[in-house]
Amino acid sequence: MTRLAEWWDGGSTVEVDGHAIFTRVEGSGRAVVFLHGFPTSSHDWAGVIARLRDRYRCVTFDYLGYGASEKPGNADYSALIQTDRALAILATLGVTEADIVAHDLGGILLQDMLHRQLESRQELGPRQAIFMNSSVYAELYRPSPTQLALADPVQGPIIARSLSRATFEGAMAPLFPSRRLAASELDDMWDAIRREDGQLLWPQHLVYMAERSRLSPQWEAALSQTSVKLGFVYGAADPISGSAILERASAKLPNARVTALADLGHYPQLERPDEVADALAKLLG
């Protein structure tokens, strides 16, 4: 897979809200947008995009506060504001219609986009919404104890200051059940996070947990009401948002196309990029 430094070298920046946002566009053809999750970056998609860029214009970026984008300490990291920024980034890149693939936190942004589209509040037209290991049904979300502690306004900043490469590796291990990540892969993930001390922003980023609980009725309703084609490609062995989400989606969304990757965890696009690319290609057509 493309290493982090090479990934960053092959990208560019756009300005949104007065801040530099890292973007990367590869390939040509129909636009496919890839939204990353917390706490990582667009580099998560490198292995999948390498397998799809011959057929599609693959568009991705780091949210404000993540990866190679600026990481201001005083920014608003609400998921709603991040959706505003994502739409502004895509408009700047000339993306007006796209298939959207969203992992983890990216799934919240995608649900919000579907909700906005129903209310005619956005210009971007999603052709297809494909979710990957995102807790789109809030009651089924199973955050780790570390996530819960980091989201606490008192404990969170203290814990964030104690984070290290070693603690990060320990937190990642249960999320990759089929294989242990190579040291180089963990290094790249951690280097993207800790650029400009990004790990210190985790308590601010995790505001999305409370927002998901508060806004889940409208976001879940958007899944049922949208006319956009829906797809789910999930690592079913994910302890945070795995098989239970797929079961609920299959029951509530009979027209959605659901793919369970039986042995994979929370980051299937990193754990087995070839399997994920194959599954996405079938949905994208």
GURO-55117 format. One record per residue: z, y, x of N, C-alpha, C in turn; residue number from 1. Coordinates in pm, 1 decimal. Each point is the difference from the previous one (the first is absolute). Layout:
<vexpas>
     n.c3     n.c2     n.c1    ca.c3    ca.c2    ca.c1     c.c3     c.c2     c.c1   k
        Z        Y        X        Z        Y        X        Z        Y        X NUM
...
</vexpas>
This chain:
<vexpas>
     n.c3     n.c2     n.c1    ca.c3    ca.c2    ca.c1     c.c3     c.c2     c.c1   k
      0.0   -119.7     84.0      0.0    119.7    -84.0      0.0    124.6     87.5   1
    -57.7    106.1    -48.1     -2.0    127.2     71.6    141.9     46.7     26.9   2
     32.2     28.5    126.8    132.5     48.1     34.0     19.7    143.1    -49.8   3
    124.5     39.6     -9.4     34.4    128.2    -60.1    -65.8    118.1     70.8   4
      4.3      2.7    132.4    -56.9    113.5     73.7   -149.1     13.2    -28.0   5
    -70.7   -112.3     -5.4   -142.8      2.3    -30.6    -24.4     43.4   -144.0   6
     84.8    -45.3    -89.5    -10.1     39.7   -141.1     11.2    152.2    -12.9   7
     98.2     55.8     67.2     19.0    145.0     -6.3   -117.2     73.8     66.3   8
    -49.6    -54.6    110.5   -113.2     64.3     68.8   -123.9      5.2    -88.9   9
    -15.1    -97.0    -87.9   -117.8     -7.6    -86.0     12.2     76.6   -130.5  10
    109.7     72.2    -16.8     21.0     75.0   -123.2    -17.6    148.9     20.6  11
     32.7     75.3   -102.1     -6.7    146.2      6.7    110.0     55.4    -89.1  12
      8.1    130.6    -11.3    103.4     59.8    -83.9    -61.4     96.0   -101.2  13
     66.8     10.4   -113.2    -31.2    103.4    -97.4    130.3     75.1    -27.6  14
    -12.5    120.7    -51.0    119.2     79.5    -29.3     29.3     -2.7   -149.2  15
    122.6    -35.6    -33.8     46.9     -0.3   -138.3    139.0     61.6     -2.3  16
     23.9     92.7    -88.7    128.9     69.1     -8.8     39.8     62.3    133.1  17
    -99.2     39.4     79.8     29.8     61.8    128.4     38.4    -96.5    108.9  18
    -17.3   -129.8    -23.4     38.0   -101.6     98.2   -120.3    -86.9     36.4  19
     -2.5    -49.2    123.7   -107.9    -86.9     47.2     24.3   -142.7    -47.6  20
    -99.3    -54.8    -65.9      6.5   -135.7    -55.0   -103.0    -86.5     72.1  21
     46.1   -112.9     53.4    -90.5    -93.5     68.5    -83.6    -74.9   -102.6  22
   -130.9     -5.8     24.5    -91.0    -75.2    -85.9    -90.5    -87.2     85.6  23
    -49.7   -105.6    -60.7    -96.5    -86.0     70.2    -99.0    -53.2   -103.4  24
   -127.5     15.0     30.5   -107.9    -44.7    -88.6    -95.0    -86.5     81.1  25
    -27.8   -120.0    -49.8    -90.4    -92.1     69.1    -98.7    -60.1    -99.4  26
   -119.9    -25.6     48.4    -99.6    -68.5    -80.8    -74.1     93.6    -93.2  27
    -85.7    -59.2    -82.6    -77.8     76.8    -96.4    -17.4    -83.8   -125.5  28
    -41.9     66.6   -105.3    -16.2    -67.9   -128.2    103.0     49.4    -98.9  29
     35.2    -85.3    -93.9     96.4     36.3   -103.7    136.2     27.3     62.9  30
     67.0    105.9    -44.4    128.5     37.0     59.9    111.5    -92.4    -48.0  31
     79.5    -47.4     96.5    121.8    -74.9    -28.8    112.9     70.7     73.4  32
    100.7     43.0    -73.7    114.3     72.5     55.8    116.4    -97.5     16.1  33
     65.4      6.5    115.3    114.5    -86.9     29.6    124.9     86.7     15.0  34
    101.0    -23.8    -83.6    125.4     73.9      2.6    109.4    -89.3     59.6  35
     67.6     50.5    101.7    100.2    -81.8     70.0    137.6     10.4    -66.6  36
     93.5    -74.5     54.5    134.7     -4.5    -56.0    104.4     64.7     88.4  37
    123.8     -5.8    -45.6    116.2     44.2     77.0     47.9   -116.8     84.8  38
     37.0     23.4    124.7      7.3    125.8     73.7   -110.9     12.1    103.6  39
   -110.2    -67.3    -21.3    -97.9    -16.4    107.3   -113.6    101.9    -11.5  40
   -124.9    -41.3     13.2   -108.5     98.1     10.2   -133.0    -65.7    -33.4  41
   -105.4     79.7      5.9   -134.3    -50.1    -27.6    -42.9   -109.3     96.4  42
     61.5     -6.7    116.3    -35.4   -103.2     97.9     22.0   -140.7    -55.9  43
     85.1    -12.5   -102.6     19.1   -131.1    -64.4   -132.2    -59.6    -46.7  44
    -96.8     86.5    -30.6   -126.7    -45.3    -58.3   -107.3    -30.7    104.0  45
     29.9     17.8    127.9   -103.8    -11.0    103.0    -72.1   -134.2     -3.2  46
     73.9   -109.4     -8.5    -62.6   -132.1      1.2    -84.6    -26.6   -122.7  47
     42.9     47.7   -115.7    -76.4    -18.0   -123.6   -126.4     86.1      3.0  48
     15.0    126.1     40.1   -115.3     90.5      2.9   -106.1    -49.8     97.9  49
     41.7    -57.8    111.7    -97.0    -52.6     96.3    -88.8   -105.7    -63.0  50
     51.1    -69.4   -102.4    -74.9   -105.9    -66.8    -79.0     50.6   -121.0  51
     24.8    123.4    -44.2    -65.7     51.8   -120.2    -91.3    119.4     26.9  52
      8.5     59.5    118.5    -72.4    125.6     23.6   -151.8    -17.7      4.5  53
    -49.7   -121.5     15.0   -145.2    -20.4     -3.4    -56.6     14.8   -140.7  54
     87.7     -8.2   -101.1    -47.5      4.7   -138.9     46.3    123.7    -76.5  55
    106.0     64.7     48.6     58.7    109.8    -75.2     34.5    116.8     92.3  56
     10.1    117.1    -61.3     54.7    117.1     70.1    151.8     -7.0    -16.3  57
     67.9    -41.0    104.9    144.2    -24.5     -4.7     74.2    127.2     40.6  58
     79.9     52.5    -91.7     68.3    127.7     18.2    149.7    -23.9     -1.6  59
     68.4     52.1    100.5    145.2    -11.8      0.9     60.5    119.3     72.8  60
    130.0     17.1    -14.7     69.3    113.8     61.2    149.5    -29.6      2.3  61
     70.7     78.0     82.2    146.1     -8.0      4.9     57.2    109.4    -89.5  62
     93.0    -34.5    -87.1     64.1    101.6    -82.1     73.7     99.0     90.0  63
     24.0    118.5    -51.5     85.4     94.1     71.7    134.7    -67.3     27.3  64
     46.3      9.2    125.8    126.1    -63.1     37.9    -14.2   -140.9     53.6  65
   -124.2    -49.0     10.8    -24.3   -137.5     43.4   -103.8     -2.3    112.2  66
      7.9   -101.8     85.8   -103.7    -26.7     99.3    -33.5    120.2     86.0  67
   -129.2     31.4      8.1    -47.7    108.6     84.6    -10.8    132.9    -73.6  68
     36.1      3.3   -127.2      5.7    126.9    -72.1    125.6     76.1     41.0  69
      2.1    129.2    -29.3    118.3     79.5     33.3    121.2    -52.6    -75.8  70
    118.5     24.4     58.6    124.1    -52.3    -55.8    104.6    110.6    -11.6  71
    -25.9     97.1    -86.2     96.7    108.9    -15.0    128.9    -47.5    -64.3  72
    111.2     48.9     48.9    128.6    -41.7    -53.3     34.9     64.1   -132.7  73
    -68.5    109.9    -33.0     35.9     73.8   -121.2   -102.0    -14.8   -112.1  74
    -87.7   -100.2      8.7   -102.9    -19.7   -102.5     56.7    -74.8   -120.0  75
    -71.3      9.4   -111.7     33.9    -75.5   -119.5    -75.4   -133.0      6.6  76
     74.1   -110.8      6.5    -61.6   -131.5     12.6      1.0    -78.4   -131.2  77
     14.1     70.6   -110.5    -13.4    -62.5   -131.1   -132.1    -76.1     -8.4  78
      3.5   -115.3    -65.4   -123.6    -76.5    -19.7   -100.8     79.7    -81.7  79
     47.7     83.3    -90.7    -89.4     82.7    -80.1    -73.1    101.3     87.3  80
     73.0     57.7     94.8    -61.8     96.7     91.9    -93.0    -72.3     96.8  81
     38.8   -120.1     42.2    -89.2    -76.9     87.5   -128.8    -36.4    -74.2  82
      8.0    -22.6   -130.4   -122.6    -24.1    -77.4    -86.0    125.6     -1.7  83
     62.6    115.5    -20.2    -74.6    126.8      6.8    -74.5     10.3    132.7  84
     71.2    -29.8    107.9    -60.6     11.9    133.6   -112.0   -101.9     17.7  85
     21.8   -123.1    -47.3   -103.0   -103.1     13.6   -128.6     42.9    -69.7  86
     12.3     55.4   -118.6   -118.4     45.7    -73.7    -67.9    115.4     72.6  87
     80.6     88.2     60.4    -58.0    111.5     76.1    -72.1    -50.2    124.5  88
     57.5    -99.3     66.5    -63.9    -58.4    119.0   -134.8    -61.1    -38.2  89
     -1.6    -77.5   -106.9   -123.3    -66.6    -41.3   -105.6    101.9    -42.4  90
     42.5    107.1    -64.4    -95.3    104.8    -36.5    -59.4     64.3    124.7  91
     83.1     22.3    100.2    -47.6     57.5    125.6   -100.3    -92.3     68.1  92
     20.1   -129.4    -12.9    -90.0    -98.7     60.0   -121.9    -27.8    -87.5  93
     -9.6     67.6   -111.9   -116.2    -16.6    -87.1      1.9   -125.9    -83.8  94
    118.4    -58.2    -19.9     11.7   -122.2    -80.9     29.3     40.9   -143.6  95
    -93.5    -21.6    -89.3     17.1     33.8   -141.3     11.2   -123.4    -87.5  96
    -40.4   -114.6     51.8      8.5   -126.5    -72.6     21.9   -110.1    103.1  97
     90.3    -92.2    -28.5     30.4   -102.8    100.1     72.5   -117.0    -63.0  98
    -13.1   -115.9     62.9     92.7   -109.9    -21.6    122.3     32.4     85.4  99
    118.6    -21.2    -53.5    121.5     35.2     72.8     85.8   -124.7     17.3 100
     36.0    -28.4    125.3     85.7   -112.6     34.5    132.0     58.8     49.1 101
    110.7    -39.7    -61.0    127.6     66.0     27.7    109.8   -101.1     26.0 102
     71.6     20.1    110.0    109.2    -89.2     39.7    133.6     71.9    -13.4 103
    101.2    -69.6    -52.6    137.3     47.9      1.9      8.6    140.5    -61.3 104
     49.0     98.7     74.2      8.1    138.1    -49.5   -135.1     49.1    -50.2 105
   -107.6    -41.8     64.3   -132.2     39.6    -46.6    -25.1    -38.5   -144.3 106
     63.1   -109.9    -45.2    -14.3    -41.6   -138.7     61.1     99.1    -97.6 107
    107.4     67.7     41.1     58.4    104.0    -84.4    -98.5    114.6    -14.9 108
    -60.2     40.8    112.6   -100.1    106.9     -6.7   -116.0    -40.2    -89.8 109
    -42.5   -125.3      8.9   -112.3    -45.7    -81.1     38.3     -5.7   -147.9 110
    119.6    -46.2    -32.0     44.1      2.4   -139.3      3.4    142.7    -54.0 111
     48.3     93.0     83.3      4.3    139.5    -42.8   -141.6     53.3    -21.9 112
    -94.6    -39.7     84.0   -139.1     41.3    -19.5    -54.9    -51.9   -132.4 113
     31.1   -125.0    -33.3    -46.7    -55.7   -126.9     61.1     76.5   -117.6 114
    127.5     34.5     13.8     66.8     78.5   -104.5    -64.8    137.0    -14.3 115
    -27.9     66.0    111.3    -63.2    131.9     -3.8   -140.3     -7.9    -61.3 116
    -71.1   -106.2     33.7   -134.9    -13.0    -54.4      4.0    -12.2   -151.8 117
     97.4    -74.0    -53.0     13.1    -13.5   -145.0     25.3    135.6    -65.8 118
     67.4     88.8     72.8     29.7    132.7    -52.4   -103.2    103.5     43.5 119
   -109.2    -46.9     61.7   -108.5     89.3     46.3     53.2    107.9     93.4 120
     85.6    -41.7     93.7     59.8     96.1     93.4    -47.4    -18.0    143.8 121
   -107.5    -73.6     21.6    -52.0    -13.7    135.4   -149.9    -20.1     -4.2 122
    -63.5     39.2    110.5   -145.7    -10.6      8.7    -44.2   -135.2     55.7 123
     80.5    -59.9     87.1    -37.7   -128.1     59.7    -14.1   -106.0   -108.0 124
   -109.4    -74.9      5.8    -20.6   -108.1    -94.0     14.9   -134.8     66.6 125
    114.2    -69.0    -17.1     12.0   -135.4     55.1    -93.6    -96.5    -72.3 126
    -85.6    -68.1     75.2    -84.5   -104.0    -59.2     81.5   -125.2    -25.8 127
     91.7    -26.0     91.6     82.1   -120.7     -7.1    131.9     29.5     70.3 128
    108.1    -51.2    -53.9    132.7     17.9     59.3     52.6   -137.2     40.6 129
     17.0    -18.9    130.1     45.2   -128.8     52.5    135.6     20.6     66.8 130
     99.8    -69.4    -49.6    136.1     13.0     50.7     32.9   -116.2     92.8 131
     75.7     31.9    105.9     45.7   -102.2     93.9    149.1     17.6     25.0 132
     77.9    -97.0    -42.2    143.8     -5.1     26.1     68.0    135.0    -21.6 133
    -27.0     54.2   -116.3     66.3    121.0    -45.9     81.2    -35.7   -122.9 134
    119.7     55.5    -11.1     87.7    -33.9   -112.9    -37.9     83.5   -121.7 135
   -114.6    -33.6    -57.8    -51.8     78.1   -112.3     84.7    -16.7   -125.5 136
     83.9   -102.1     -3.5     98.1    -15.8   -107.2    137.4     20.4     62.1 137
     57.8    115.9    -26.4    117.1     44.7     74.4    118.0    -95.3    -10.0 138
     18.0    -61.8   -114.6    116.8    -87.0    -16.6     -9.0   -125.1     87.6 139
   -119.5    -31.0     50.5    -17.4   -118.5     84.9      6.6     34.0    149.0 140
     19.3    126.1     31.5      8.1     45.2    139.9    126.8    -53.9     63.4 141
    -12.6    -55.9    120.7    114.4    -56.2     71.0      8.9     62.6    139.8 142
     49.1    124.2      7.8      9.6     66.3    130.7    100.5    -70.5     90.6 143
    -21.5     14.7    129.3     93.4    -58.3     96.0    127.5     83.2      2.8 144
    112.2    -57.4     46.5    123.3     78.5     13.7    -18.7    123.1     88.5 145
    -84.6    -11.8    102.7    -24.3    114.4     88.0    -69.0    112.8    -75.8 146
    -98.5    -34.1    -83.3    -67.0    102.9    -79.5     98.4     70.2    -91.9 147
     86.1    -75.5    -64.9     97.5     58.9    -90.2     94.6     93.3     75.0 148
     42.0    -42.8    118.8     91.2     84.0     79.6    -70.6    125.6     48.5 149
   -126.1    -13.1     42.2    -74.6    116.0     48.1    -24.5    100.9   -111.2 150
    -12.5    -46.7   -122.8    -23.8     90.4   -112.6    125.4     75.1    -41.5 151
    116.0    -43.4     46.2    125.5     66.3    -32.7      9.0    132.5     74.5 152
     28.1    111.0    -68.5      0.2    130.4     66.4    104.5     14.9    110.2 153
    106.7    -79.1     -5.7    104.0      8.8    103.4    -29.1    -96.2    115.0 154
    -19.4   -126.8    -33.8    -23.4   -101.4    103.7   -137.2     12.6     64.9 155
   -100.6     38.5    -78.6   -138.0     -4.3     45.8    -26.1     69.4    131.9 156
     34.6    128.4     14.4    -28.1     68.5    126.9     71.0    -62.4    119.4 157
    119.5    -53.8    -22.8     74.3    -64.3    109.5    -71.6   -126.4     44.4 158
    -41.2    -81.2    -96.0    -69.9   -123.8     32.1   -133.1     30.0     66.3 159
    -71.3    101.2    -48.7   -130.9     34.2     57.3     12.0     33.5    148.2 160
    107.8     66.0     36.8     18.0     36.1    142.2     28.3   -121.6     87.2 161
     41.9   -110.4    -61.6     32.4   -120.3     78.1   -116.6    -98.1      7.8 162
   -109.8     30.4    -67.4   -112.9    -92.2     -0.4    -63.1    -11.9    137.5 163
    -48.1   -119.5     31.4    -61.3    -25.5    130.3   -111.3   -102.7    -16.1 164
    -73.2    -21.0    107.1   -104.1   -103.3     -0.3     59.9   -135.7    -34.8 165
    118.5    -29.3     51.2     63.9   -129.5    -25.0     41.4    -14.3   -146.1 166
     57.8    104.2    -58.6     40.5     -9.9   -140.4   -122.3     -7.4    -90.2 167
   -105.9     69.6     39.2   -123.2     -6.0    -77.7    -56.7   -142.0      1.9 168
     -2.3    -63.2    115.3    -50.4   -137.2      9.1     81.1    -93.1    -88.7 169
    132.3     18.2     -0.6     83.8    -83.8    -83.9    -27.9     18.4   -147.9 170
    -27.0    123.8    -39.6    -29.0     28.1   -140.2   -135.9    -55.5    -42.6 171
    -94.5     -3.3     92.5   -134.6    -46.6    -32.2     -9.5   -152.6     -8.9 172
     81.9    -70.7     74.3    -13.8   -145.5     12.2     -7.6    -73.3   -133.7 173
     87.7     29.7    -99.0     -7.9    -74.6   -126.8   -123.7     31.8    -83.0 174
    -71.8    104.9     36.4   -115.2     43.3    -79.2   -129.6    -65.3     45.2 175
      8.0    -84.0    105.3   -117.7    -68.2     55.3     30.0   -149.9      7.6 176
      1.6    -69.6   -112.7     44.7   -139.2     -0.1    -94.4    -97.5     68.6 177
   -129.8     31.2      8.0    -93.8   -100.1     52.4    -18.2      7.7    150.7 178
     36.1    111.3     59.7    -11.7      9.2    145.5     87.1    113.0     52.4 179
     40.3    -13.5    122.7     78.1    105.2     64.9    -95.7    101.5     60.8 180
     22.7    127.0    -24.3    -87.0    102.5     56.1      9.3      0.9    151.4 181
   -113.9     25.0     63.9     -2.0     15.1    145.8     73.1    128.2     37.5 182
     51.4      3.3    122.0     71.3    119.2     48.1    -89.2    123.2     -7.2 183
   -128.7    -16.4     29.5    -91.9    114.5     -3.0    -16.2     54.8   -141.4 184
      0.8    -89.2    -99.5    -11.8     45.0   -139.2    123.6     78.2    -42.5 185
    116.1    -51.0     36.4    123.6     70.5    -31.7      7.4    133.1     74.3 186
    -45.6     -0.6    125.5     -1.4    124.6     76.7    -83.8    106.3    -70.0 187
   -118.1    -39.3    -48.0    -87.3     96.0    -66.6     63.3     52.0   -128.9 188
     59.8    -87.3    -78.0     64.9     44.1   -123.4    113.3     97.3     30.3 189
     82.0    -35.6     96.9    115.0     84.1     33.3    -44.0    132.0     63.4 190
   -102.1     -3.7     85.0    -48.2    124.0     62.6    -55.0     96.9   -104.4 191
    -67.6    -53.2   -102.4    -49.9     87.4   -106.6    115.5     62.0    -77.4 192
    103.9    -78.5    -22.5    116.3     49.3    -73.9     75.5    105.3     79.0 193
     27.4    -28.1    127.8     89.6     87.1     76.0    -69.6    121.6     61.6 194
   -131.2     11.4    -16.1    -68.1    120.9     45.1     65.2    121.3    -66.7 195
     33.2     98.7     79.9     69.8    120.6    -47.7    128.6    -35.0    -75.2 196
     67.7   -109.3     43.7    126.3    -43.8    -62.1    -13.6    -23.0   -150.3 197
   -112.4    -60.8    -38.1    -25.2    -23.0   -141.5    105.0    -85.4    -68.5 198
     67.9    -88.5     75.3    100.8    -85.9    -62.0    115.8     81.8    -57.9 199
     21.6    120.1     51.8    107.8     83.4    -52.1    -30.4     52.6   -139.8 200
   -127.0     -9.0    -39.7    -40.2     45.9   -132.9     12.9   -107.7   -107.5 201
     35.0   -121.3     39.7      3.3   -109.0    -97.8     86.0     31.6   -122.6 202
    119.5     57.7     14.2     76.8     31.0   -121.7    -74.4     94.3    -93.9 203
    -78.6     92.9     56.0    -78.6     90.7    -84.2   -119.4    -71.8    -63.0 204
    -61.4    -89.6     74.7   -112.4    -75.8    -54.4     43.2    -87.2   -117.8 205
    119.2    -56.0     10.9     43.8    -98.1    -99.8     39.5     62.5   -133.4 206
    -23.8    128.1    -15.8     17.4     62.7   -131.1    -86.9    -70.6   -104.2 207
   -105.5    -67.9     46.0    -87.5    -68.6    -95.7     73.1   -109.7    -75.8 208
    109.8    -53.5     53.9     72.3   -105.8    -69.8     58.2     52.1   -131.2 209
     62.7    117.2      5.3     55.0     59.5   -121.7   -111.0     43.7    -94.4 210
   -109.1     50.3     56.5   -112.5     42.3    -84.5    -60.8   -118.8    -72.8 211
    -10.7   -111.9     68.0    -55.9   -118.5    -64.8     88.1    -43.4   -117.3 212
    129.8      2.8     18.5     89.7    -37.4   -109.2    -13.5     95.7   -117.7 213
    -11.2    128.5     30.9     -4.6    102.0   -105.2   -133.5      2.9    -73.4 214
   -108.7    -19.1     73.4   -132.9     18.0    -56.8    -71.7   -131.5    -31.6 215
     68.4   -110.7     18.7    -65.9   -129.7    -20.6    -58.1    -16.7   -140.4 216
     62.7     52.0   -107.1    -62.4    -20.3   -132.1   -140.9     56.7     -8.7 217
    -20.4    120.7     51.8   -134.3     58.4     -9.7    -97.1    -66.7     96.2 218
     47.7    -40.3    116.4    -89.1    -64.1     96.4    -37.8   -140.9    -45.0 219
     94.9    -72.5    -57.6    -31.6   -133.5    -49.3    -91.7      8.2   -122.6 220
     21.7    101.1    -82.4    -88.3     18.4   -115.3   -142.4     28.9     45.2 221
    -13.5     73.9    110.4   -133.9     31.5     50.7    -75.9   -126.6     36.2 222
     69.7   -100.8     51.7    -66.0   -125.7     33.8    -57.0    -66.7   -125.2 223
     73.7      7.7   -109.5    -44.0    -64.3   -123.6   -107.2     79.4    -72.7 224
      0.0    131.4     19.6    -88.9     86.4    -77.1   -130.0     36.0     71.3 225
     -2.1    -10.9    131.7   -117.3     43.9     74.8   -123.2    -85.4    -31.1 226
   -115.8     63.5     10.2   -126.0    -73.6    -11.3    -53.9    -40.9    137.2 227
     69.6     41.0    106.3    -39.3    -35.5    136.3     26.5   -148.7     22.8 228
    -92.4    -67.0     64.2     21.0   -141.5     32.9    118.7    -13.7     95.2 229
     84.6    -98.8    -27.9    120.4    -20.8     80.2     -8.7   -131.5     77.6 230
     52.3      2.3    121.5      9.9   -120.3     81.5    134.9     -4.0     69.9 231
     47.4   -119.6     27.4    125.7    -18.8     71.8    -23.8   -105.7    107.1 232
     25.3     36.2    124.8     -8.9    -94.1    111.9    135.4      4.7     69.7 233
     82.4   -101.9    -23.3    139.2      5.3     45.4     34.3   -118.8     88.3 234
     78.1     28.9    104.3     68.5   -105.2     71.2    111.0    -51.4    -90.9 235
    -12.9   -121.0    -49.2     92.5    -50.7   -101.8    138.1    -31.1     56.1 236
     10.2    -16.1    133.3    129.1    -30.3     61.5     76.5    124.8     40.9 237
    -44.7    115.6    -44.6     65.8    126.8     29.6    134.6      7.2    -72.3 238
    112.5     21.4     72.1    130.6      7.9    -67.6     23.2    131.7    -72.0 239
    -83.6    101.0     24.7     18.8    132.2    -60.8    -80.6     13.5   -128.4 240
   -127.6    -34.9      6.3    -88.2     17.6   -116.6   -110.4   -104.3      5.9 241
     36.9   -123.2    -28.7    -94.3   -110.1     13.8    -38.7    -65.1   -130.6 242
     31.8   -126.9    -15.4    -52.1    -81.1   -110.2     45.2     50.4   -137.0 243
    119.0     56.8     -9.2     48.5     48.0   -129.3    -88.5    111.9    -53.8 244
    -50.8     84.5     88.9    -90.1    107.5    -41.8   -130.4    -60.2    -53.3 245
    -52.4    -98.8     71.8   -124.2    -63.5    -43.5     15.9    -66.0   -136.5 246
    112.5    -66.2    -21.1     23.5    -65.8   -128.2      4.5    102.6   -113.1 247
     67.6    112.0     23.9      7.8    104.5   -102.6   -138.1     61.5    -24.8 248
    -73.3     26.7    106.0   -133.8     58.3    -15.7    -91.6    -94.5    -77.3 249
      6.4   -128.4     30.5    -84.3    -97.0    -70.5     32.6     -4.4   -148.3 250
    129.3     15.5    -33.4     41.7     -6.1   -139.4    -34.7    127.0    -76.8 251
     16.9    115.4     64.3    -17.4    127.7    -69.5   -141.5     55.3      9.5 252
    -75.4    -44.2    100.4   -132.5     56.9     24.5   -102.0   -114.1      4.2 253
    -37.0    -54.4   -113.9    -84.3   -121.1     -1.9   -137.7     19.8     61.8 254
    -47.5    123.6      8.2   -132.1     23.4     59.0      4.8     25.1    150.0 255
    118.9     11.4     55.5     12.4     23.3    144.2    -35.2   -126.4     76.6 256
    -59.2     18.7    115.3    -31.6   -113.1     87.4    112.2    -13.4    102.4 257
     63.2   -115.4      1.4    122.1    -21.3     77.6    -24.6   -105.4    106.9 258
     33.7     34.0    124.9    -15.0    -93.1    111.7    134.1    -15.5     69.2 259
     51.7   -122.1      4.0    125.3    -29.2     68.9    -30.6    -63.2    135.1 260
     50.2     61.7    106.6    -12.7    -54.3    135.1    131.9    -71.8     29.0 261
     -1.4   -130.5    -20.5    123.0    -77.1    -19.1    101.2     13.2    112.7 262
    -44.1     -2.1    124.7     94.3     -7.6    111.6     26.8    133.9     66.4 263
    -52.6    108.1    -56.8      9.2    129.0     67.2    109.3     86.7    -60.1 264
     45.6     96.7     80.8    111.0     84.0    -39.7    -41.1    140.3    -40.4 265
     81.0     97.3     39.8    -15.8    136.9    -50.5   -118.9     73.0     60.2 266
    -44.7    -39.7    117.2   -112.3     65.2     66.9   -114.6    -99.2     20.6 267
    -61.2    -50.1   -106.0   -106.5    -99.2     19.2   -116.4     52.9     81.0 268
    -27.3    130.2     -6.8   -112.3     56.4     74.9     23.1     -4.6    151.2 269
    125.2     -9.8     42.6     32.2    -17.9    141.4     21.0   -146.5     34.5 270
     58.2    -71.9    -93.0     32.1   -140.7     24.8   -125.7    -85.7      9.5 271
    -95.3     21.8    -91.0   -125.0    -74.8     -0.5   -113.7     92.0    -46.8 272
    -47.4     90.6     86.2   -102.5     95.6    -43.5   -128.9    -65.8    -46.9 273
    -32.8   -116.3     55.4   -122.6    -66.9    -42.0      9.8    -45.8   -145.1 274
    113.4    -59.5    -39.3     18.5    -44.7   -138.1     -1.2    117.6    -96.7 275
     63.0    108.9     40.2      4.8    117.0    -86.7   -138.8     60.7    -15.5 276
    -73.6     10.7    109.6   -135.9     55.1     -7.6    -86.8    -85.3    -91.5 277
     11.7   -131.7      9.9    -78.3    -89.0    -87.3     36.8     21.4   -146.5 278
    131.0     10.8    -27.9     45.2     19.5   -137.9    -47.1    133.9    -54.3 279
      5.9    103.8     83.5    -43.6    131.9    -45.5   -151.4      2.5    -22.3 280
    -74.3    -64.9     88.2   -145.4     -2.5    -14.9    -41.0    -62.1   -132.9 281
     72.6   -101.1    -44.5    -31.5    -62.3   -128.6     24.5     95.8   -115.7 282
    103.7     80.9     11.2     28.9     95.9   -106.5    -93.9    119.5      5.0 283
    -33.5     42.9    121.2    -84.4    117.7     14.5   -145.7    -29.8    -37.7 284
    -44.9   -122.6     27.4   -134.7    -40.2    -35.0   -106.6     60.1     90.7 285
</vexpas>
